[in-house]
Amino acid sequence: MICQYLTLFVVLLATVATAQETMPVPVGERQLFLDDHGIAKIAGLQRTMHQPQKRGAVIEPDQPWESALQIRCAPAWDADAKRYRLWLITSTPVEGVAGTTYAESLDGVKWTKPILRQWKFQDSLENNFVAVEPDSAWPANAMENVVYDPDDADPQRRFKGFLGAIGRKPIVSPDGIHWKKLDVPELPSSDESNLSYDRQSRTFIATLKTNGPFGRSHGIWTSKDFNTWTNTGVLIHADEEDQRLAKEHIRARLADDQLRQPRYNDPADYNADIYNVGVFRYEGLYVALPAVYHATGKIPVANTDGFHLIQLSSSRDLQTWQHASDRQTFIGPSPVQGGAFDLTQLLPPSAPIVRDDELWFYYTGLKYRAEPAQPESGGIGAICLAVLRRDGFVSLDAGETSGTITTKPFKWSGSKLRANVETKETGELQVDVLDTEGTVIATSQPVKGNQPRGEFRWSPVLPKSLQGQQVSLRFTLRAASFYAWWTD
């Protein structure tokens, strides 16, 4: 991918930035540590990337018309109906027959599949297939991406999505079940895409598959109204470093007997490209979750065998992207033993669902890519769930020796200062408020324990005259992991 490196797991002792420009800190917007934005200085701390904890498959192929389930969208919370809605790419036991089905849930864990009677499978309408055009068949009937837009003044356009597996036709719906095509130009894309909605800027963000230097790549397109789309010119693609790492990843997998092994293996075919990528707004930045496909060998009939590793990148402007943790894996495969679905192909989340103090990532898990020599029982693919601490992509960590992080100056607003932090029994997080000369204006009492929304208390009381002043914050932590801070 065309990204700069962001080295994690190293002790940072030098000044990160010397510029004293005032940075915007909107009230309530959490300041994360995925990049160095807003950081003037770090000393004695290390960055750590965290992987979400897997909760297993939450939607499995359990109907006669289902052999494999996949998604290229996140569950959409419908506040009016008080339920999550989700659209599944559904393969059937009949070769060449597939489509999009619909599921819903009250809690995001237990899902039902309502009978919709929209599309015939084996001469029966008793299924949960969604049909924009009842007479269409795969791949024309694919609905690969759907988002919920509560801000559209037209209730008939609250749900928005793309129709078609080759090229993307914008479609809209009042309920996520009954759809119509818009009379707008088709978007160019090969057979992979993703879609999210940045509600803060009211921007739809699509990643559309195209070719790049090493194979599959994705361009970023944006729209303010879902009618007119702009190609940003950004291409997320693999580079030479990805090719070097791919060989390491493949060798490591082949040496690990706990992982599902590819059926076809030929070093001459080793390659890495970007199979799919979800891009979404989270607080003050954009996060990308590229599924890096590692080709291991050619399949005699067509395409290649291989596996996916989902990585993590970030951007402040959708233009310049930074890898996290030297391209380490954010979501990887599960062991063969244990009955998991996400053994080989992992397709990335479009966006996480914020649930209290957690981020829920729904992703596709497939058992294999090249069909095994011996048939296997059970479904091939399912929708899996992995859960991360809110803001928990990257933490700044200190051991028993204290470390500090000093922010760039910003204009103070809000009445409280909060932090997402977890300390050990001997640990704590404290903050000094500094004026433009570096003089301490106020010092907080220590915050201790597991505090996803910890509030700083002050000794003495925080001056009321602080409102509108340009200040910096100097956080000091010991035996702690620090995830984010914000004013409230």
Buried (B, 14 or more C-beta within 10 A) or exposed (E): BBBEEBEBEEEBEEEBBEEEEEBEBBEEBBBBBBBBBBBBBBBBBBBBBBBBEBEBBBBBBEBEBBBBBBBBBBBBBBEEEEBBBBBBBBBBEEEEBBBBBBBBBEEBEEBEBEEBEBBBBEEEBEBBBBBBEEEBEBBBBBBBBBBBBEEBEEEEBBBBBBBBBEBBBBBBBBBBBBBBBBEBEBBBBBBBBBBBBBEEEEBBBBBBBBEBBBBBBBBBBBBEEBEEBEBBEBBBBBBEBBBEBBBEBBEEBEEEEEBBBBBBBEEEBBBBBBBBBBBBBBBBBBBBBBBBBBBBBBBEEEEBBBBBBBBBBBBBEBEEBBBBBBBBBBBBBBEBEEEBBBBBBBBBBBBBBEEEBBBBBBBBBBBBBBEEEEEEEEBBBBBBBBBBBBBBBBBBBBBEEBBBBBBBBBBBBBEEBBBBBBBBEEBBBBBBBBBEEEEEBBBBEBBBBEBBBBEBEBEEEBEEEBEEBEBBBBBBBBBBBBBBBBBE
